[in-house]
Amino acid sequence: MRKTARHASLAAAGLLALSSLTACANDAASSTADTGSGGGKGESVKIMVGGLDKVIYLPAMLTQRLGYFQAEGLNVQLLSEPAGVQAETALVSGQVQGAVGFYDHTLDLQVKGKAVESVVQFSHAPGEVEVVSDKAAGDLTSPKDFKGRKLGVTGLGSSTDFLTKYLAVKNGVKISEFTPVAVGAGPTFIAALQKGAIDGGMTTDPTVATILDKKAGKILIDMRTPEGSQEALGGPYPSSSLYMQTDWVNGHKDTVQKLANALVKTLKWMSTHSADEIAAKMPADYSQGNKALYAQAIKSTLPMFTDDGVMPQGGPETVERVLKAFNPNIKNAKVDLSKTYTTEFVKAVK
């Protein structure tokens, strides 16, 4: 058995599957950013990231920049897709060996007959923020006020879409009573907020930091911390992770262990360094000309990350409960949640 009974119970979380990766993907500056590990030597592994410049997926690029993949004898290519669904598709079709996106995809894919599992859990909170435009802030003060509103999400069927629907239903607003609007992230999200195309919406850093800096909106719900996740969703919410096809994992355990070693080393490094130090290690263009604002975005999001890559206790159950609240495909499906993640590799990291 790969997991103890205790961990198997944790596995209850496959959540917003297809959803999340899409959400995760939209802060990407380019549709495909190919970043080799430097020397080009070692075992080659391709990983698709749902938006390389999103802070919620920062550990992937940071591991590359710190040289930890290379130190493990791996030549890792990090690719970026602006749509998480495409990243998921790339994994399932075998174009890449791993995907960095929301853990929820593992549940969604299992329902669709695909065995996929999270092997390193980056986070125990969603990293998502519900913002409201200054114009609408007077009347839109909680999810109870979602009725009749146009709310921005990265894409329809994304994790931001799912989480928005959950917050609405939880607060007595029917899904049919508000309008989700696909506005992506970054400049497109901000423009929609400023022009009144949306009254509010859900996004991540660095978009959140930019909105606050431009005074284009205010924070309504902050799920970048475990406390914020607990308040909004009722528990820890595992989101960003490295997930892979189970058959590939079982056939390449040495490689997966090396990936886990590198990523967990990065998570530990992040836990002992400041946001400024982390920002300094990232590609220069990620700051979009404002290093202080980028560092602030990282600082605001840092609490969402684990320091050991282990699935947070109770997290899978939270994810499943959130999804079941409004998604009949998951609600009525039989899912073996113990197969949606493994702690085998992160627990073996020395």
C-alpha positions in Angstrom: 0.0 0.0 0.0 1.4 3.3 -1.0 -0.6 5.2 1.6 -1.5 4.6 5.2 -5.1 4.4 6.1 -4.8 7.9 7.5 -3.5 9.2 4.2 -6.1 7.3 2.2 -8.8 9.2 4.1 -7.1 12.4 3.1 -7.3 11.3 -0.4 -10.9 12.4 -0.5 -10.0 15.3 -2.6 -10.1 15.3 -6.2 -12.0 18.5 -6.6 -12.5 20.9 -9.3 -10.7 19.0 -11.7 -10.9 20.3 -15.1 -11.7 23.5 -13.6 -8.6 24.3 -11.8 -5.9 23.9 -14.3 -7.8 26.3 -16.4 -7.9 28.8 -13.7 -4.3 28.2 -13.0 -3.4 28.8 -16.6 -4.5 32.3 -17.4 -1.7 34.5 -16.0 0.7 33.0 -18.4 2.4 35.6 -20.5 2.8 33.4 -23.5 1.0 30.3 -24.7 4.1 28.2 -24.7 7.3 29.1 -22.9 10.0 26.5 -23.3 12.6 26.7 -20.6 15.2 24.1 -20.5 17.1 23.3 -17.3 20.3 24.8 -18.5 22.9 22.2 -19.5 20.4 20.0 -21.4 22.0 17.0 -19.8 20.3 14.2 -17.9 17.0 12.4 -18.2 14.5 14.5 -20.1 11.1 15.2 -18.5 8.5 17.6 -20.0 6.1 19.3 -17.6 3.2 21.5 -18.7 2.3 24.3 -16.3 -1.0 26.1 -16.2 0.6 29.5 -16.4 4.3 29.7 -15.7 4.2 33.2 -14.3 1.4 32.7 -11.9 2.6 32.9 -8.3 0.4 29.9 -7.4 2.7 27.8 -9.7 5.9 29.5 -8.7 7.7 26.4 -7.3 8.0 24.9 -10.8 10.1 27.7 -12.3 11.9 28.4 -9.0 13.1 24.8 -8.9 14.5 25.3 -12.4 16.1 28.6 -11.5 17.7 27.2 -8.3 19.2 24.3 -10.3 17.6 21.6 -8.3 16.3 19.6 -11.2 19.7 19.6 -12.8 21.3 18.6 -9.4 19.0 15.5 -9.5 20.3 14.6 -13.0 17.1 15.7 -14.7 16.7 17.8 -17.9 13.3 19.3 -17.2 11.5 21.3 -19.8 8.8 23.6 -18.4 6.1 24.4 -20.9 3.2 26.8 -20.4 -0.4 26.7 -21.6 -2.7 29.7 -21.1 -5.6 27.3 -20.8 -5.3 24.7 -18.0 -7.6 22.3 -19.9 -5.0 22.2 -22.6 -2.3 21.4 -20.1 -4.4 18.6 -18.8 -5.0 17.3 -22.3 -1.2 17.4 -23.0 -0.7 15.2 -20.0 -3.4 12.6 -20.9 -2.4 12.5 -24.5 1.2 11.7 -23.5 2.7 14.9 -24.9 4.2 15.7 -21.5 5.0 13.5 -18.5 3.7 15.8 -15.8 1.4 18.8 -15.3 1.5 21.5 -12.7 -2.1 22.5 -11.9 -4.8 22.1 -9.4 -5.2 18.8 -7.6 -8.8 18.7 -8.4 -8.0 17.4 -11.9 -7.2 14.0 -10.5 -10.7 13.5 -9.4 -12.3 14.8 -12.6 -10.1 12.6 -14.7 -10.8 9.5 -12.7 -14.5 10.0 -13.3 -13.6 10.1 -17.0 -11.7 6.9 -16.8 -8.2 8.3 -16.5 -5.9 7.3 -13.6 -3.9 10.4 -12.6 -2.4 11.3 -9.2 -0.8 14.2 -7.4 2.8 13.3 -6.5 3.9 16.6 -4.9 1.3 18.9 -3.3 2.5 22.5 -3.4 -0.3 24.0 -1.5 -3.0 23.8 1.3 -5.0 26.8 0.1 -6.4 27.8 -3.3 -4.4 31.0 -3.7 -7.5 32.6 -5.2 -9.0 36.0 -4.4 -12.5 37.3 -5.1 -12.2 41.0 -6.0 -14.9 43.6 -6.5 -14.7 46.7 -8.6 -14.7 50.1 -6.7 -18.0 51.0 -8.5 -19.7 47.9 -7.2 -18.1 47.7 -3.8 -20.8 49.5 -2.0 -23.5 46.9 -2.9 -21.4 43.8 -3.4 -20.1 43.1 0.1 -20.3 39.2 0.3 -21.2 36.2 -1.9 -24.8 36.8 -0.7 -24.8 39.7 -3.1 -23.8 37.7 -6.2 -27.4 37.6 -7.4 -27.8 39.5 -10.7 -24.0 40.2 -11.0 -21.5 39.6 -13.7 -18.6 37.8 -12.2 -15.3 37.3 -13.9 -13.6 33.9 -14.1 -10.6 32.8 -16.0 -12.6 30.4 -18.2 -16.0 28.7 -18.0 -15.4 25.3 -16.4 -12.3 26.6 -14.7 -11.5 26.3 -11.0 -12.3 30.0 -10.6 -15.7 29.2 -12.1 -16.3 26.3 -9.8 -15.2 28.1 -6.7 -17.4 31.1 -7.6 -20.3 28.7 -8.0 -19.6 27.1 -4.6 -19.4 30.4 -2.8 -22.7 31.4 -4.4 -24.6 28.2 -3.5 -23.1 28.2 0.0 -24.5 31.7 0.5 -28.0 31.1 -0.8 -27.5 32.3 -4.4 -28.5 29.9 -7.2 -26.1 29.3 -10.1 -28.7 30.6 -12.5 -29.0 33.9 -10.6 -25.6 35.3 -11.6 -23.6 35.4 -14.8 -20.0 34.0 -15.0 -17.9 35.9 -17.6 -14.7 34.4 -19.0 -12.1 37.2 -18.9 -8.8 35.3 -18.4 -6.4 36.9 -16.0 -3.8 39.7 -16.0 -4.6 42.6 -18.3 -7.8 41.2 -19.7 -9.2 40.6 -16.3 -8.2 44.1 -15.1 -9.6 45.8 -18.2 -13.0 44.0 -17.7 -13.1 45.2 -14.1 -12.2 48.8 -15.0 -14.7 49.0 -17.9 -17.6 47.5 -15.9 -17.8 44.3 -18.0 -17.7 42.5 -14.7 -18.7 43.6 -11.2 -16.1 41.4 -9.6 -14.3 38.2 -10.2 -11.8 35.6 -9.0 -8.1 35.7 -9.8 -4.7 35.1 -8.4 -1.4 37.0 -8.0 0.2 38.9 -9.6 -3.1 40.0 -11.1 -4.5 40.8 -7.5 -1.5 42.9 -6.6 -1.8 44.9 -9.9 -5.6 45.5 -9.3 -4.9 46.9 -5.8 -2.0 49.0 -7.1 -4.1 50.5 -9.8 -7.0 51.0 -7.3 -9.2 49.2 -9.8 -10.9 47.0 -7.1 -11.0 45.7 -3.6 -10.6 42.3 -2.0 -13.9 40.6 -1.1 -12.7 37.1 -0.2 -9.0 36.1 0.3 -8.1 32.5 -0.1 -4.4 32.9 -0.2 -3.9 31.7 3.3 -5.0 28.5 5.2 -7.2 30.8 7.4 -8.9 32.3 4.4 -9.5 28.9 2.9 -10.9 27.7 6.2 -13.3 30.6 6.4 -14.5 30.5 2.8 -14.4 26.7 2.1 -14.6 25.1 5.5 -11.1 23.5 5.5 -7.7 23.3 3.9 -7.9 23.2 0.1 -5.1 21.5 -1.7 -4.7 23.2 -5.1 -1.4 23.6 -7.1 0.5 20.4 -7.4 2.5 18.2 -9.7 0.3 15.5 -11.1 1.1 12.6 -13.4 -0.5 9.6 -15.0 -0.5 6.7 -12.5 0.9 4.2 -15.0 3.8 6.5 -15.8 4.5 7.0 -12.1 4.5 3.3 -11.5 6.9 2.7 -14.4 9.3 5.5 -13.6 9.6 5.6 -9.8 13.2 6.7 -9.8 12.4 9.7 -12.0 9.4 10.7 -10.0 11.5 10.5 -6.8 14.1 12.8 -8.3 11.3 15.3 -9.3 9.9 15.1 -5.7 13.4 15.6 -4.2 13.9 18.8 -6.3 10.4 20.3 -5.7 10.4 19.6 -2.0 13.8 21.1 -1.7 12.4 24.2 -3.3 9.4 24.3 -1.0 11.7 24.1 2.0 13.9 26.9 0.5 10.8 29.1 0.0 9.9 28.6 3.7 13.2 30.0 4.8 13.6 32.9 2.3 11.8 36.3 1.9 9.5 37.2 -0.9 12.2 39.6 -2.2 14.8 36.8 -2.3 12.3 34.6 -4.1 11.4 37.3 -6.6 15.1 37.9 -7.3 15.5 34.3 -8.5 12.6 34.4 -11.0 12.8 35.5 -14.6 13.1 39.3 -14.9 10.0 39.6 -17.1 7.8 38.1 -14.5 7.8 41.4 -12.6 6.6 43.3 -15.6 8.8 46.2 -14.8 7.7 46.6 -11.1 9.9 44.5 -8.9 8.5 45.8 -5.6 4.9 44.9 -6.7 5.9 41.4 -7.9 7.6 40.8 -4.5 4.5 41.9 -2.8 2.4 39.5 -4.9 4.7 36.7 -3.8 4.6 37.7 -0.2 0.8 37.7 -0.2 0.6 34.3 -1.7 3.4 32.5 0.2 1.1 31.3 3.0 -0.7 28.9 0.6 2.4 26.7 0.1 3.3 23.6 2.0 7.0 23.2 3.1 7.1 19.4 2.6 4.9 18.6 -0.5 2.6 16.4 1.6 -1.1 16.4 1.1 -2.7 18.4 4.0 -4.8 16.4 6.3 -8.5 17.0 5.6 -7.8 18.7 2.4 -9.1 16.1 0.0 -12.4 16.0 1.9 -12.7 19.8 1.5 -12.1 19.6 -2.2 -14.6 16.8 -2.7 -17.3 18.5 -0.6 -16.9 21.8 -2.5 -17.2 20.1 -5.9 -20.2 17.9 -4.8 -22.1 21.0 -3.7 -23.0 21.9 -7.3 -21.4 19.4 -9.8 -23.7 16.4 -10.5 -21.0 14.6 -12.5 -18.9 14.3 -9.4 -21.7 14.1 -6.9 -23.2 11.0 -8.4 -19.9 9.3 -9.3 -18.1 6.6 -7.4 -14.5 7.9 -7.0 -11.6 6.1 -5.2 -10.1 9.1 -3.7 -7.1 7.2 -2.3 -5.9 6.9 -5.9 -6.0 10.6 -6.6 -2.6 11.3 -4.8 0.3 9.6 -3.3 2.7 10.6 -0.5 5.2 7.8 -1.3 7.7 10.1 -2.9 7.6 13.2 -0.8 7.8 11.1 2.3 11.0 9.5 1.0 12.7 12.8 0.4 15.8 13.1 2.7 
